[in-house]
Amino acid sequence: MSTEPRINDRIRVPEVRLVGPSGEQVGIVPLAKALELAQEYDLDLVEVAATARPPVCKLMDYGKFKYESAMKAREARKNQAHTVIKEMKLRPKIDPHDYDTKKGHVVRFLKQGDKVKITIMFRGREQSRPELGFRLLQRLADDVQDLGFVESAPKQDGRNMIMVLGPHKKKTEAMAEARAAADARKAERLGRGPAADQADDADDVDGVEDEVAEVEETEADDVATEAAEVEQPAEAAQDA
């Protein structure tokens, strides 16, 4: 069923309560008179309250009204803040370089105003050393304390240990800062000319490539971890 209001010749009632272009109350008039006034003002007759008796209609530029409504809805969606929980997986005996890479992801997520679920995955004999995972989580929380806080303390969940970090900044604040930074970069480019634009575009490409490389590295680590977990039953049997 269409949600569009009826306009002009699509309105099928004998009389309407008419509202003028500036919001003034014209009163109850025959439909033919209302359509005549719409043509006189070069506007549309739009039914704004179909359930009223008689229906309420307004003289307006319907195309302009639809455009402004769409812009308001778009701006409202832009300012909406959706809480997102990102996830980062680590191993108790993680390599220093891998730790720095994953910490970088956590920092980026917190700066964006997102929560981060940190999962420490144990396998084999590591399950008997939960303190290793606890210390690693504590270290990570201390390293990012300027950007986030421990929302959910470390707790054991089967073969995993989980902690949730929350950002100090609200999502709306992070979005506003990101837009302001983008506007500032755009203004700076306009002031420096085409050559600067090309240099900045090259930097942007490098940044995207670096981010893609980081994501691919993280995915590779996760695949390796999952493969190791598949081998766990065999290792557990050997330990026994």
Secondary structure as the mmCIF struct_conf table of DSSP 4:
data_model
#
loop_
_struct_conf.conf_type_id
_struct_conf.id
_struct_conf.beg_label_comp_id
_struct_conf.beg_label_asym_id
_struct_conf.beg_label_seq_id
_struct_conf.end_label_comp_id
_struct_conf.end_label_asym_id
_struct_conf.end_label_seq_id
BEND BEND1 GLU A 4 GLU A 4
HELX_LH_PP_P HELX_LH_PP_P1 PRO A 5 ARG A 6
STRN STRN1 ILE A 7 ILE A 7
HELX_RH_3T_P HELX_RH_3T_P1 ASN A 8 ARG A 10
BEND BEND2 PRO A 14 PRO A 14
STRN STRN2 GLU A 15 VAL A 19
TURN_TY1_P TURN_TY1_P1 PRO A 21 SER A 22
BEND BEND3 GLY A 23 GLY A 23
STRN STRN3 GLN A 25 PRO A 30
HELX_RH_AL_P HELX_RH_AL_P1 LEU A 31 TYR A 41
TURN_TY1_P TURN_TY1_P2 ASP A 42 ASP A 42
STRN STRN4 ASP A 44 ALA A 49
TURN_TY1_P TURN_TY1_P3 ALA A 50 THR A 51
BEND BEND4 ALA A 52 PRO A 54
HELX_LH_PP_P HELX_LH_PP_P2 PRO A 55 PRO A 55
STRN STRN5 VAL A 56 MET A 60
HELX_RH_AL_P HELX_RH_AL_P2 TYR A 62 LYS A 78
TURN_TY1_P TURN_TY1_P4 ASN A 79 ASN A 79
STRN STRN6 ILE A 85 LEU A 90
TURN_TY1_P TURN_TY1_P5 PRO A 92 LYS A 93
HELX_RH_AL_P HELX_RH_AL_P3 PRO A 96 LYS A 111
TURN_TY1_P TURN_TY1_P6 GLN A 112 GLY A 113
STRN STRN7 LYS A 115 MET A 121
HELX_RH_3T_P HELX_RH_3T_P2 GLY A 124 SER A 128
HELX_RH_AL_P HELX_RH_AL_P4 PRO A 130 ASP A 143
TURN_TY1_P TURN_TY1_P7 VAL A 144 LEU A 147
STRN STRN8 GLY A 148 ASP A 157
TURN_TY1_P TURN_TY1_P8 GLY A 158 ARG A 159
STRN STRN9 ASN A 160 PRO A 167
BEND BEND5 HIS A 168 LYS A 169
HELX_RH_AL_P HELX_RH_AL_P5 LYS A 171 ARG A 192
HELX_RH_AL_P HELX_RH_AL_P6 PRO A 194 VAL A 230
TURN_TY1_P TURN_TY1_P9 GLU A 231 GLU A 231
HELX_RH_AL_P HELX_RH_AL_P7 GLN A 232 ASP A 239
#
